[in-house]
Amino acid sequence: RRSPLGQVQSGGQRGLRARDFQALGRLVLDDGVASDGRRLVSAQWLREMTTPVRQANSDDGYGYLWWTRSFSAA
């Protein structure tokens, strides 16, 4: 896809449904193990990709294509 100015738009082009996001989130929370017990992604890679490599502000960081935020129990 291209912007109205003709620039290539490379981010955010996934066509995911809510259930796809749920499955992806569950895979991350379960350290890369699918609901059927198969390991799809290494736990090491998940830790790496969700570790911020840049800080956007005091609350938000950015890992490998993942925004991260720390929440405290209030």
Buried (B, 14 or more C-beta within 10 A) or exposed (E): EEEEEEEEEEEEEEEEEEEEEEBEEEBBEBEBBEEEEEEEBEEEEBEEBBEBEEEEEEEEBEBEEEEBEEEEEE
